[in-house]
Amino acid sequence: MLCAISGEAPQQPVTSRKSGNIFERRLIEAYISENGTDPVTGETLTLDDLLDLRSSRVVKPRPPQLTSIPALLSTFQNEWDAIVLESFQLKQQLAETRQELSTALYYNESAQRVIARLQQERNEARDALARVQVTGSAANGVNGATNGDAMQVDGQGLPDDVVAKIEDTQARLQGTRRKRPVPADWATGEQVATYEVKSTADSQFTGAKKLAVDETGDFFLCGDSDGDIGVYDAKAGAFTTRSNTGAGGITGGAWVRDQAVVSTSSGAVVVSQGGSVVKKFHQHAGEASAVAAHPCGEILASVGADKSYVLYDLHSSKVLTQIYTDSELTTVAFHPDGHLLATGTSTGSIKLFDVKSAQTLHTFPAPSQAPVQALTFSENGTWLASANANSTSVQVWDLRKTNLLKTLDVGTAVQGLAWDYTGQFLAAAGPGGVVVSQYIKANKAWEEPLRKAVGAVDVAWGAGARAVVALTKEGGISVLSA
């Protein structure tokens, strides 16, 4: 028999009624007096639970005085017993600590697995949300023939007052559009052919992205990859306003009356006035690729890498609705009447939506698999021009027949497009220069009155089409006029 504590043959062996372990009486009594438990199992143990075991042993003589050698040996024995008890307790505590550490490591690993699983589920949910499948039926073409897919609306539809505003704007603009004459002081093709670079201005921007002109044709909004925006005054021939949005690089821009609106790489849509931020929306999960203003002057639209377009009410500073598609959206433009919304996709196609119902009215096929780089409606409301990234061709789509009307080869990779107010001039800009194409209504032919080697990332028309304003990658403004 060996003691469960010391591992030696006990002089006075006892056993526990509960566990059956054998102990040296003096050791177990000392342990019980301090802890009250079984040193092996940890169960509650009292002296009454100990049973003496009979065994033959040598009877010790009567204890001598401490000065004798036997007394010293007894003292050493007691010290040894104390050391054995302490060693046993240390071993027991070490085992418990190891068990606690093992449990803690297990819980930590389990927590990390749960976090990883939740992150994966979150990413899958985001991807599923971005890939919301369109269902139902839709109208093909602007006039209502069946084709295309209906979009699934995320959230509520447009409020009645917003729908009424869109309908009123359409009725007011559509009724006078085709009867509107060309202004008497408007530039002619012969005059456009004489345009030269008359003035330049340096914004000191880094990686300029976008150029937008206000309704007067005198103020041009531009922004860069650092989030800086500036307003170029054509009459003054210089930049009058410069500020930073603090929301990432500028990806698109538009004017709403006297307010400048930009989309940013952080997904925010920022409205500023006089260089100060007055409103900021952050609805996109990812980059907001472009922004456009509705003709009524109170509604904005933005598109993003999260495969959705968002409508905003500037008057109430609220998000009206968010519509998800099956591909990333790169560009956006409102029809001049405000009832249609065109979006370019990363796959090269163009989706045409009904603004009020969010239905896909038509999908123009992709001339290439490159993302749509530029998109703009003509002012007559019947044509839509588009260009794909790294392509030298400009496609002109007929909205009445929903087919390709004309393909213009401008000889440079197109990065920006702009129709003039009358819809007869189409300016295209790229690293190879600025090219203006003119549609001659009398003989239904296209001509090229202007081609200038002014490398640009975007282009816009000045007041009366008497100037073509180009934005260079370095942030410079070049004004071409007669």
C-alpha positions as CSV (number, residue, x, y, z in Angstrom):
1,M,0.0,0.0,0.0
2,L,1.2,3.4,-0.9
3,C,0.0,6.8,0.3
4,A,-1.8,8.8,-2.4
5,I,-0.1,11.9,-1.2
6,S,3.5,11.0,-0.5
7,G,3.7,7.9,-2.6
8,E,5.4,6.0,0.2
9,A,4.3,3.1,2.4
10,P,2.2,4.7,5.2
11,Q,3.0,4.1,8.9
12,Q,-0.7,4.6,9.9
13,P,-2.7,3.8,6.8
14,V,-6.3,5.1,6.5
15,T,-8.7,5.0,3.6
16,S,-11.5,7.3,2.5
17,R,-15.1,6.0,2.7
18,K,-15.9,8.0,-0.4
19,S,-13.0,7.5,-2.8
20,G,-11.3,4.5,-1.3
21,N,-7.8,6.1,-1.6
22,I,-5.2,5.2,1.0
23,F,-3.4,7.9,2.9
24,E,-0.9,8.4,5.7
25,R,-3.1,9.5,8.6
26,R,-1.0,12.5,9.6
27,L,-0.8,13.7,6.0
28,I,-4.5,13.4,5.3
29,E,-5.5,14.9,8.7
30,A,-3.3,17.9,8.0
31,Y,-4.8,18.3,4.5
32,I,-8.4,17.9,5.8
33,S,-7.8,20.5,8.5
34,E,-6.7,23.0,5.9
35,N,-8.9,22.2,2.9
36,G,-11.8,19.9,4.1
37,T,-11.7,18.0,0.8
38,D,-10.2,14.8,-0.6
39,P,-6.8,15.7,-2.2
40,V,-7.4,13.3,-5.1
41,T,-11.1,13.7,-6.1
42,G,-11.8,17.2,-4.5
43,E,-14.9,15.9,-2.8
44,T,-15.8,17.1,0.7
45,L,-14.0,14.9,3.3
46,T,-14.0,14.9,7.1
47,L,-12.1,13.0,9.7
48,D,-15.2,10.8,10.3
49,D,-14.9,9.6,6.7
50,L,-11.5,8.0,7.4
51,L,-11.2,4.3,8.2
52,D,-8.1,2.8,9.8
53,L,-6.4,0.0,8.0
54,R,-4.7,-2.8,10.0
55,S,-1.2,-3.7,8.9
56,S,1.9,-5.1,10.6
57,R,4.3,-2.4,11.5
58,V,7.3,-1.7,13.7
59,V,6.2,0.0,17.0
60,K,8.1,3.2,17.4
61,P,9.9,3.7,20.7
62,R,9.0,6.5,23.0
63,P,10.0,9.9,21.5
64,P,13.3,11.1,23.0
65,Q,14.3,14.7,23.6
66,L,14.9,17.0,20.7
67,T,18.6,17.0,21.4
68,S,18.9,13.4,20.5
69,I,19.4,12.1,17.0
70,P,16.0,10.3,16.9
71,A,14.3,13.6,17.8
72,L,16.1,15.3,14.9
73,L,15.0,12.6,12.6
74,S,11.4,13.1,13.8
75,T,11.7,16.8,13.1
76,F,13.1,16.0,9.7
77,Q,10.1,13.7,9.1
78,N,7.7,16.4,10.0
79,E,9.4,18.8,7.6
80,W,9.4,16.2,4.9
81,D,5.6,15.7,5.5
82,A,5.1,19.4,5.0
83,I,7.2,19.5,1.9
84,V,5.3,16.5,0.5
85,L,1.9,18.2,1.2
86,E,3.1,21.4,-0.5
87,S,4.5,19.5,-3.5
88,F,1.2,17.7,-3.8
89,Q,-0.8,20.9,-3.7
90,L,1.5,22.5,-6.3
91,K,1.0,19.6,-8.6
92,Q,-2.7,19.8,-8.1
93,Q,-2.8,23.5,-8.8
94,L,-0.6,23.0,-11.9
95,A,-3.0,20.5,-13.2
96,E,-5.9,22.8,-12.6
97,T,-4.1,25.7,-14.2
98,R,-3.4,23.6,-17.3
99,Q,-7.0,22.6,-17.5
100,E,-8.1,26.2,-17.2
101,L,-5.6,27.3,-19.9
102,S,-6.8,24.5,-22.1
103,T,-10.4,25.6,-21.6
104,A,-9.6,29.2,-22.3
105,L,-7.7,28.3,-25.5
106,Y,-10.7,26.2,-26.6
107,Y,-13.1,29.1,-26.0
108,N,-10.8,31.5,-27.8
109,E,-10.5,29.3,-30.8
110,S,-14.3,28.8,-30.8
111,A,-14.9,32.5,-30.6
112,Q,-12.5,33.1,-33.6
113,R,-14.3,30.5,-35.6
114,V,-17.7,32.1,-34.8
115,I,-16.3,35.5,-35.8
116,A,-15.0,34.1,-39.1
117,R,-18.3,32.4,-39.8
118,L,-20.2,35.5,-39.1
119,Q,-17.9,37.5,-41.3
120,Q,-18.4,35.0,-44.1
121,E,-22.1,35.1,-43.7
122,R,-22.1,38.9,-43.7
123,N,-20.1,38.9,-46.9
124,E,-22.4,36.3,-48.5
125,A,-25.4,38.4,-47.4
126,R,-23.9,41.5,-49.0
127,D,-23.1,39.6,-52.2
128,A,-26.6,38.2,-52.2
129,L,-28.1,41.6,-51.7
130,A,-26.0,43.0,-54.5
131,R,-27.1,40.1,-56.8
132,V,-30.8,40.6,-56.1
133,Q,-32.5,38.9,-59.1
134,V,-35.0,41.0,-61.0
135,T,-38.5,39.5,-61.4
136,G,-41.7,40.3,-63.1
137,S,-42.4,41.9,-66.4
138,A,-41.4,45.2,-67.8
139,A,-41.9,47.3,-70.9
140,N,-39.5,47.1,-73.8
141,G,-38.6,50.5,-75.2
142,V,-39.7,53.9,-74.2
143,N,-43.1,53.4,-75.9
144,G,-44.1,50.3,-73.9
145,A,-43.3,47.2,-75.9
146,T,-42.6,44.1,-73.8
147,N,-39.0,43.3,-73.1
148,G,-36.4,43.5,-70.3
149,D,-36.7,42.8,-66.6
150,A,-38.6,44.7,-63.8
151,M,-36.4,45.8,-61.0
152,Q,-37.0,44.7,-57.4
153,V,-37.3,47.8,-55.2
154,D,-35.4,47.6,-51.9
155,G,-37.6,49.5,-49.5
156,Q,-40.6,51.7,-50.2
157,G,-41.6,53.3,-53.5
158,L,-41.5,56.9,-54.3
159,P,-43.8,59.2,-52.2
160,D,-46.9,60.6,-54.0
161,D,-45.6,64.2,-53.9
162,V,-42.3,63.1,-55.6
163,V,-44.2,61.2,-58.3
164,A,-46.4,64.2,-58.9
165,K,-43.3,66.4,-59.1
166,I,-41.8,64.1,-61.7
167,E,-45.0,64.0,-63.8
168,D,-45.4,67.8,-63.7
169,T,-41.8,68.3,-64.8
170,Q,-42.2,65.8,-67.7
171,A,-45.5,67.4,-68.8
172,R,-44.0,70.9,-68.7
173,L,-40.7,70.1,-70.6
174,Q,-42.0,67.5,-73.0
175,G,-44.8,69.8,-74.4
176,T,-42.3,72.5,-75.7
177,R,-39.2,70.5,-76.5
178,R,-39.7,69.8,-80.2
179,K,-41.2,73.2,-80.9
180,R,-38.2,74.9,-79.2
181,P,-36.2,76.9,-81.9
182,V,-32.4,77.1,-82.0
183,P,-31.5,80.4,-80.3
184,A,-30.4,83.1,-82.7
185,D,-27.1,83.6,-81.1
186,W,-26.2,79.9,-81.0
187,A,-22.9,78.9,-82.5
188,T,-22.9,77.3,-85.9
189,G,-20.8,74.5,-87.4
190,E,-18.7,77.0,-89.2
191,Q,-17.9,78.9,-86.0
192,V,-17.1,75.7,-84.1
193,A,-14.6,74.8,-86.8
194,T,-12.6,77.9,-85.9
195,Y,-12.3,77.2,-82.2
196,E,-8.8,77.4,-80.8
197,V,-7.4,77.2,-77.3
198,K,-7.9,80.8,-76.1
199,S,-7.3,80.5,-72.4
200,T,-6.1,78.0,-69.8
201,A,-6.3,77.8,-66.0
202,D,-4.5,75.5,-63.6
203,S,-6.5,74.1,-60.7
204,Q,-3.5,72.3,-59.3
205,F,-5.6,69.2,-58.8
206,T,-4.2,65.7,-58.7
207,G,-5.8,63.2,-61.0
208,A,-8.8,65.3,-62.1
209,K,-11.9,63.2,-62.7
210,K,-15.0,65.1,-63.7
211,L,-16.3,68.3,-65.2
212,A,-19.9,69.5,-64.9
213,V,-21.4,72.8,-66.1
214,D,-24.3,74.7,-64.5
215,E,-27.5,75.8,-66.4
216,T,-26.0,79.2,-67.2
217,G,-23.0,77.7,-68.9
218,D,-20.6,79.9,-67.0
219,F,-19.6,77.8,-64.0
220,F,-17.7,74.5,-64.3
221,L,-17.4,72.1,-61.5
222,C,-14.4,69.8,-61.4
223,G,-12.9,67.4,-58.8
224,D,-9.9,65.2,-58.3
225,S,-8.8,61.9,-56.6
226,D,-7.9,63.7,-53.4
227,G,-11.4,64.9,-52.7
228,D,-10.8,68.5,-53.8
229,I,-13.5,70.3,-55.8
230,G,-13.2,73.6,-57.6
231,V,-15.5,75.9,-59.6
232,Y,-14.1,77.6,-62.7
233,D,-15.7,80.9,-63.7
234,A,-15.7,81.2,-67.5
235,K,-16.3,84.9,-67.4
236,A,-13.5,85.5,-64.9
237,G,-11.2,82.9,-66.5
238,A,-10.1,81.5,-63.2
239,F,-11.1,79.2,-60.3
240,T,-13.3,81.1,-57.8
241,T,-13.9,78.3,-55.3
242,R,-11.8,75.5,-54.0
243,S,-12.5,73.1,-51.1
244,N,-12.2,69.6,-49.9
245,T,-15.2,67.3,-49.3
246,G,-13.4,65.1,-46.8
247,A,-15.2,62.1,-48.2
248,G,-12.7,60.5,-50.6
249,G,-11.8,61.0,-54.2
250,I,-14.3,62.6,-56.6
251,T,-15.9,60.2,-59.1
252,G,-18.7,62.3,-60.6
253,G,-20.3,65.7,-60.4
254,A,-23.5,67.7,-61.2
255,W,-25.1,71.0,-60.6
256,V,-28.5,71.5,-58.8
257,R,-29.2,75.2,-59.4
258,D,-26.4,76.9,-57.5
259,Q,-25.4,73.9,-55.5
260,A,-22.5,71.5,-56.5
261,V,-23.1,67.8,-56.0
262,V,-20.3,65.2,-56.2
263,S,-20.1,61.4,-55.7
264,T,-17.0,60.0,-54.0
265,S,-14.9,56.9,-53.7
266,S,-16.1,56.4,-50.1
267,G,-19.7,56.0,-51.2
268,A,-20.8,59.4,-50.1
269,V,-22.8,61.9,-52.1
270,V,-21.9,65.5,-51.0
271,V,-23.8,68.7,-51.7
272,S,-21.9,71.9,-51.3
273,Q,-22.6,75.6,-51.8
274,G,-20.0,78.3,-51.9
275,G,-17.3,75.9,-50.9
276,S,-19.1,74.6,-47.8
277,V,-20.7,71.2,-47.4
278,V,-24.5,71.6,-46.8
279,K,-25.6,68.0,-47.1
280,K,-24.0,64.5,-47.2
281,F,-25.6,61.2,-48.0
282,H,-23.9,57.8,-47.5
283,Q,-26.2,55.1,-48.9
284,H,-23.8,53.0,-51.1
285,A,-21.9,50.0,-49.8
286,G,-18.7,50.9,-51.7
287,E,-17.8,53.5,-54.2
288,A,-20.4,55.9,-55.5
289,S,-19.5,55.9,-59.2
290,A,-21.5,58.9,-60.6
291,V,-24.3,61.3,-59.7
292,A,-26.9,63.1,-61.8
293,A,-29.5,65.8,-61.1
294,H,-33.2,65.6,-62.1
295,P,-34.6,68.5,-64.2
296,C,-36.9,69.5,-61.4
297,G,-33.9,70.6,-59.4
298,E,-34.9,68.7,-56.2
299,I,-34.0,65.1,-56.9
300,L,-30.6,63.4,-57.2
301,A,-29.6,60.0,-58.5
302,S,-26.3,58.2,-57.7
303,V,-25.0,54.8,-58.8
304,G,-22.3,52.7,-57.2
305,A,-20.2,49.6,-57.1
306,D,-22.8,47.9,-54.9
307,K,-25.0,47.4,-58.1
308,S,-27.6,49.9,-57.1
309,Y,-28.9,53.3,-57.9
310,V,-30.3,55.6,-55.2
311,L,-32.7,58.5,-55.5
312,Y,-32.5,61.4,-53.0
313,D,-34.8,64.3,-52.1
314,L,-32.8,67.4,-51.6
315,H,-35.6,69.4,-50.2
316,S,-36.2,67.0,-47.3
317,S,-32.6,65.6,-47.3
318,K,-33.9,62.0,-47.4
319,V,-33.2,58.9,-49.3
320,L,-36.2,58.1,-51.5
321,T,-35.4,54.6,-52.7
322,Q,-32.5,52.3,-53.6
323,I,-32.8,49.9,-56.5
324,Y,-30.5,46.9,-57.0
325,T,-29.5,45.5,-60.4
326,D,-27.5,42.5,-61.5
327,S,-24.2,44.3,-62.3
328,E,-22.1,47.2,-61.0
329,L,-23.2,50.6,-62.2
330,T,-20.6,53.1,-63.5
331,T,-22.5,56.1,-65.0
332,V,-25.9,57.7,-64.7
333,A,-28.0,60.3,-66.5
334,F,-31.5,61.7,-66.3
335,H,-33.6,62.2,-69.5
336,P,-34.1,65.9,-70.2
337,D,-37.8,65.4,-69.4
338,G,-37.0,63.6,-66.1
339,H,-39.1,60.5,-66.6
340,L,-36.2,58.2,-67.6
341,L,-33.0,57.2,-65.9
342,A,-30.1,55.7,-67.9
343,T,-27.3,53.8,-66.1
344,G,-24.1,52.3,-67.6
345,T,-22.9,49.0,-66.3
346,S,-19.5,47.4,-65.7
347,T,-20.4,44.8,-68.4
348,G,-20.8,47.4,-71.1
349,S,-24.6,47.5,-71.4
350,I,-26.9,50.4,-70.7
351,K,-30.1,50.0,-68.6
352,L,-33.0,52.4,-69.1
353,F,-35.4,52.8,-66.1
354,D,-38.7,54.4,-65.5
355,V,-38.0,56.8,-62.6
356,K,-41.5,56.5,-61.0
357,S,-41.9,52.7,-61.1
358,A,-38.2,51.6,-61.1
359,Q,-38.9,49.2,-64.0
360,T,-36.3,48.4,-66.6
361,L,-37.8,49.7,-69.8
362,H,-35.0,48.5,-72.0
363,T,-31.4,47.3,-72.0
364,F,-29.1,48.5,-74.7
365,P,-26.6,45.8,-75.7
366,A,-23.0,46.1,-74.9
367,P,-20.8,47.0,-77.9
368,S,-17.9,45.7,-75.8
369,Q,-17.4,44.1,-72.4
370,A,-15.6,47.2,-71.1
371,P,-17.5,49.3,-68.5
372,V,-19.5,52.3,-69.8
373,Q,-17.3,55.3,-69.4
374,A,-19.6,58.2,-70.4
375,L,-23.4,58.6,-70.9
376,T,-25.4,61.6,-71.9
377,F,-28.9,62.4,-73.3
378,S,-29.3,64.9,-76.1
379,E,-31.5,67.9,-75.3
380,N,-34.0,66.9,-78.0
381,G,-34.9,63.9,-75.8
382,T,-34.6,61.3,-78.6
383,W,-30.9,60.3,-78.5
384,L,-28.6,58.8,-76.0
385,A,-24.8,58.9,-76.5
386,S,-22.5,56.4,-74.8
387,A,-18.8,55.4,-74.8
388,N,-17.1,52.4,-73.3
389,A,-13.7,52.4,-71.5
390,N,-10.7,52.3,-73.8
391,S,-12.9,52.5,-76.9
392,T,-12.5,55.1,-79.6
393,S,-16.1,54.7,-80.7
394,V,-19.2,56.7,-79.5
395,Q,-22.6,55.0,-79.8
396,V,-25.7,57.1,-80.5
397,W,-28.9,55.3,-79.5
398,D,-32.3,56.2,-80.8
399,L,-34.8,56.1,-77.9
400,R,-37.8,56.0,-80.1
401,K,-36.8,52.8,-81.9
402,T,-34.5,51.6,-79.1
403,N,-31.8,50.7,-81.6
404,L,-28.3,51.9,-82.5
405,L,-28.6,55.0,-84.7
406,K,-24.9,55.8,-85.3
407,T,-21.4,54.8,-84.3
408,L,-18.9,57.6,-84.4
409,D,-15.2,56.8,-84.5
410,V,-13.4,59.8,-82.9
411,G,-9.9,58.3,-83.0
412,T,-9.2,58.6,-79.3
413,A,-10.2,56.6,-76.2
414,V,-13.3,58.4,-75.1
415,Q,-13.5,59.5,-71.4
416,G,-16.1,62.3,-71.6
417,L,-19.1,63.2,-73.7
418,A,-21.3,66.3,-73.8
419,W,-24.3,67.3,-76.0
420,D,-24.9,71.0,-76.5
421,Y,-28.3,72.5,-75.7
422,T,-29.7,72.2,-79.2
423,G,-28.7,68.6,-79.6
424,Q,-26.8,69.1,-82.9
425,F,-23.2,69.1,-81.5
426,L,-21.7,66.2,-79.6
427,A,-18.3,66.8,-78.0
428,A,-16.0,63.8,-77.1
429,A,-12.8,64.1,-75.0
430,G,-9.9,61.7,-74.5
431,P,-6.1,61.6,-74.1
432,G,-5.8,62.1,-77.9
433,G,-7.8,65.3,-78.0
434,V,-11.2,66.9,-78.2
435,V,-13.5,66.0,-81.1
436,V,-16.9,67.7,-82.0
437,S,-19.3,65.8,-84.2
438,Q,-22.3,67.7,-85.7
439,Y,-25.6,66.2,-87.0
440,I,-26.9,68.0,-90.1
441,K,-30.6,67.7,-90.0
442,A,-31.1,68.8,-93.6
443,N,-29.3,65.8,-95.1
444,K,-29.4,63.6,-92.0
445,A,-25.6,63.3,-92.0
446,W,-22.8,63.6,-89.5
447,E,-19.8,65.9,-89.9
448,E,-16.7,66.6,-87.8
449,P,-16.2,70.4,-87.6
450,L,-13.6,70.3,-84.9
451,R,-10.7,68.2,-83.8
452,K,-8.0,69.6,-81.5
453,A,-5.1,67.8,-79.8
454,V,-6.0,68.8,-76.3
455,G,-5.8,65.7,-74.1
456,A,-8.7,65.7,-71.7
457,V,-10.6,63.5,-69.2
458,D,-13.9,65.4,-69.6
459,V,-15.5,68.1,-71.7
460,A,-18.5,70.5,-71.5
461,W,-20.1,73.2,-73.5
462,G,-20.0,76.9,-72.5
463,A,-22.9,79.3,-72.8
464,G,-24.4,79.4,-76.3
465,A,-22.0,76.7,-77.5
466,R,-19.6,79.5,-78.0
467,A,-16.9,77.7,-76.1
468,V,-15.7,74.1,-75.5
469,V,-14.2,73.6,-72.0
470,A,-11.9,70.7,-71.5
471,L,-10.5,69.3,-68.2
472,T,-7.1,67.7,-68.3
473,K,-5.9,64.9,-66.1
474,E,-3.5,67.3,-64.3
475,G,-6.5,69.5,-63.4
476,G,-6.0,72.2,-66.0
477,I,-8.9,73.9,-67.8
478,S,-8.5,74.6,-71.5
479,V,-11.2,76.9,-73.2
480,L,-11.6,76.5,-76.9
481,S,-13.5,79.3,-78.6
482,A,-13.6,81.4,-81.8
